[in-house]
Each structure stands twice: as C-alpha cells, then as structure tokens.
Amino acid sequence: MADFPELKNDLLLRAARGETVERVPVWVMRQAGRYLPEFRATREKHDFFTICRTPELACEVTLQPLARFDLDAAIIFSDILVVPQAMGMTVEMVKGKGPHFPERLDSPEDMKKLSLSVDVDKELGYVFSAISLTRRRLEGKVPLIGFCGAPWTLMSYMIEGGGSNTISRAKAWLYRHKDASHQLLQAITDVCVEYLEGQVKAGAQALQVFESHAGILGTKQFEEFSLLYLTQIANKLRERLQQSGLPNVPLIVFAKGAHYALPDLGSSGYDVVGIDWTHDPSEARRAVGGGVCLQGNLDPCALYGSKEDIVGRVQEMVRGFGRQSWIANLGHGIYPDMDPEHLKVFVDSVHSLSQQSV
Ligand code: CP3
C-alpha cells in the first residue's frame, strides 16, 4: 500500500468501531451531486461515466462538498453500476431518466453474454486510481469511503435495465429461475469482494455496501437472496484483507427498507448498519443489538423544511441515537433540488448538538 498523509480526523472510524468520540461524525449519501452548482458545472462539460472513469475529475468532484461543509468523511465519486459495466454490460446515464441498460438481461440465457470472471484490476482500475489520487489530495483531512452495490440491487438493475417501481421483472427471476438467480448473485458477489479489496489496497479507509432494493423483498426472500450474499461479502472480504496484509477497515451495510431484517443485519459481519428515515432510532438500536454502530437517518425531505426545523430534528436524533456508536447521515441520498445551505445546517447542528461535555 502506498504511503498516504496521516489521518487528522478519525471520528468516523472510531464511531464505526464503537470507540468513544468527542462528537458525532457526519457525512451525507450523494454529498457530491447535482444539488451543488459546482457539480452541475463539471457535469455540463462531461458525461457522468466519463467523470467516473477520469481519476482527476472523480477526485475533483469528490472533494467539492468538503470545501463547503465540515464533513467527517469523503465518499469516492463513482456509481454502483460500474460493476455491471465491468461484467460486460452497457450502462448509460440518461438525462432526466437515470441509468439505462440498452441490453438488459431478459432471461437466464442472456447470462451467456456476461463475463463471469472479471479482471477487476483491468476493468475497474480507474476507480482504484481515483481513490489513490483522492487519498493524496485529502491530505489526511478526513477518511475516504469506498463502496459497491449489493448483489441483489445490482442483479435487479441488470434485469430491469434501469429504475423500476415494482422491480417485478427481477423478482420474477427469483420465483421462476431460482438457480440462475443464485448463479448470477454469486458471480456478482465474487466481483464485489475483489473490487472492495482493491479499493482498500488503493486507499479506501471504510467501505459501504448499498442494498438499495432490500425493501421490495419479504423476510424469506431477503434472507435467501440478499442477506446470504451480504454476509458472504463481509466474511470473504475480511479474510482476503487479512491474507493480503491490508487494514481491516470498517464495513457499513445500508439495506434500504429492510425493517424486518435489522437483527439479522446486526449480526451479518458489518460494523455499521445504515438505516433509512422510517426507523425510530432507539428501536433500531434495540433491534440491531449491542456492538453495532448505526448510521442515518434524517429524512432527506426534511431539508426542504426551515433551518430551525432541521435543528430541532437533529436534536431529536441525538436523543434517539445517543452520542456514541452513531454516524449521522440522511436516510437516503440528497435530491438535486435541495438547498446546500440547508445541508450545512444539518452538518453543523450534528456537530454542535452532539459535543460530548467531558
Ligand atoms: O454519494 C456520493 O456522493 C458518491 C457517489 C454516488 C453516486 N451514486 C453518484 C451519482 C454513490 C454512492 C451512488 C450510489 C448509487 N447509484 C446507488 C445506491 C444509493 C441509492 O441511491 O440507493 C444507486 C441505486 C445508484 C444507481 C443510480 N445512479 C441511480 C438510480 C441514478 C439516478 C439518480 C438520479 O437522481 O438521477 C444514478 C446517477 C447518479 N449517481 C448521480 C450521481 C451524482 C446523478 C446523475 C447525474 O449527475 O446525471
């Protein structure tokens, strides 16, 4: 591993490991995004995946929110859909529509078109370069988070060919093509493990796995098609990090909408369980059990409210989560039409209201 500047703010890493913190760390999902005029300016000049694939641009965009807000972490600018691309699929980002796969997987036959053994360094080396560059440019200011999509969420994009409200085409596979579904989920899992290991090798100091489509599954299907692979990722990754002499970085799992699964997620091998805004913080704390840090969970739409209202909600969050083993965040990504000044109120009030008087 390269030598990087020494980390000055390790609040997020300490909170993730359950160690005592002087104040609660905060970062925001989609903190680099279209709500920032400086991001829109970069996007006007470059296509979305060109930014992802150009380390200099990905690094610039990653650092944009840190220049404005007192955040306790950076998250590398990329997308979960770079993994399906690495497996041979074409993904475009369509203005006003979101991601689009011109050739989605229609039936298990189509899996023949995928490359199931991916040369991760070759296909995703640009993400590793962006991470190493960003680690240097951060100069140890805050830790850098790497990420990937969870297998079920990626499988559903690959089959749906884009966003979907019902995710019914992908769910049809779970009922009709159970074996093929497991084969696909396993192939994605294998790529994710190698990809996350590569991110740590490149300099990522924490990792988040996004299971954005957990909420569409019921308890049994979640267990069989999501949890099994999330657990495998955590276990295999830790084993590989140890074998390669790489740091055992904190792992965060965010399974949006998986109410019923909090106890399982709490014992799935992750240090941190991210929760969306529909959870009550103290109930979530009870459900995940001791020894697990929580992350979340302000409703992103609360940022449409007044600044005073945001402060009040942060106060409530501090009461619900407590000041330890908690990483403050929104309960999902920030939207493009939100006011950056309101995000600043969120970030600053987490800091001021969570100071530990010791
Ligand atoms: O959080 C960050 O700042 C890091 C960057 C990041 C992006 N996407 C950038 C992005 C991360 C961590 C993601 C994860 C991601 N991507 C998820 C999981 C999180 C979640 O939202 O549930 C998912 C499901 C995707 C797939 C994806 N990418 C969708 C559905 C969209 C369209 C969303 C939209 O609002 O249009 C994207 C595009 C995308 N990814 C944008 C950004 C900043 C906006 C697109 C643009 O600039 O044109």
Residues whose N, C-alpha, C, O or C-beta is under 5 A from the ligand:
A	BS01	CP3	V28 M29 R30 Q31 A32 G33 R34 F48 I75 I76 F77 S78 D79 I80 G98 P99 F210 S212 G333
